[in-house]
Amino acid sequence: MADVLSQNEIDSLLTALSSGDVDVEEIKKETENQAVKAYDFRRPDKLSKEQMRTLQMIHENLARSLTTILSTQLRTMVDFDVASIEQITYEEFIRSLPEPTIIGISDLEPFKGQFIFELNPDIGFAVIDRLFGGFGKSNFTSRPFTDIEKVVFKRVINWILSGFPEAWENIVRVNPVLRDIESNPQFTQIVPSNDMTILITLMARIGDSEGLINICIPYIMIEPIVPKLNAQQWFSNTRSEQTAQHINTLKNKIKRTSLDVYAELGGAELTVSELLYLQKGDVIKLDKRSSDNIDIRIGKYVKFKGIPGKANKHLAMKVVEVVDTGEEGEEDDEQ
């Protein structure tokens, strides 16, 4: 069996580290003195170090996306970091989970099969407290979840799953779909107990609460794209995405941007004295004739010339000329 800690043991260790009961430097020295690492040849690792590193980069992207997504939804300080990534059997993963806990059973199209997203109750109830007007503090006691809490947990997990497509886009386009939510780990048998899985653990901090989030992906699920999990594939796709898809995405966003358009009928110069003595019925002579084309501005720049009129009983402007103003940056410099 691998050295897999239960959730209670992990929480106790984090508490000891925070209080100073455990010396980090001593742990580092003990680790450095270990010259031999146990390896079970009956259960060899499925992924190489390079492939594991690529998965770590994927989930570092996911952590950054989740920080943005949940900060926006909860309107509080949120931080996600990749704590660890390892290969363990499905049985070891299930045995490490507390009961009850928040488990989302999800598809990850186009992969076949399902993966598990496990949210520590301390983090889950901190999110609930924040959504219902609190400060993001968790007061969870071991008990079954209510129907309202389950509905909120589903929404939160869907928020988190929405960050998967962007995190995986350099390798494959994915579409996560939440199928069910469960609180008892023993009822989530998605693969045989001895099957190898990839366990990604994220450290989450929401307000004053912190806890772990586990993503358990069966190896058999991602086996078709394992050859793509390498640095060359990652960085080559990153460059191509920047030069193709990202540029197209930026263009589409710019096309949908709203701009204020102004039609300027003309102008006039008045003295302060003339302005003060203006009365109802006075006529101000503009510097344009009624037959002249008027300026159509976008911001402070004249982009078109037009003729005023009406269309369907609404005031309208007919564009008759496109004005070439050159580079706006040059105009700014001149001004």
Secondary structure by P-SEA (a helix, b strand, c coil): ccccccaaaaaaaaaaaaaccccaaaaaaaaaaccbbbbcccccccccaaaaaaaaaaaaaaaaaaaaaaaaaaccbbbbbbcbbbbbcaaaaaaaccccbbbbbcccccccbbbbbbbbaaaaaaaaaaaaccccccccccccccaaaaaaaaaaaaaaaccccccccccbbbbbbbccccccccccccccccbbbbbbbbbbbcccbbbbbbbbbbccccccccccccaaaaaaaaaaaaacaaaaaaaaaaaabbbbbbbbcccccccaaaaaaccccbbbbccccccbbbbbbccccccccbbbbbcccccccccccccccccaaaaaaac
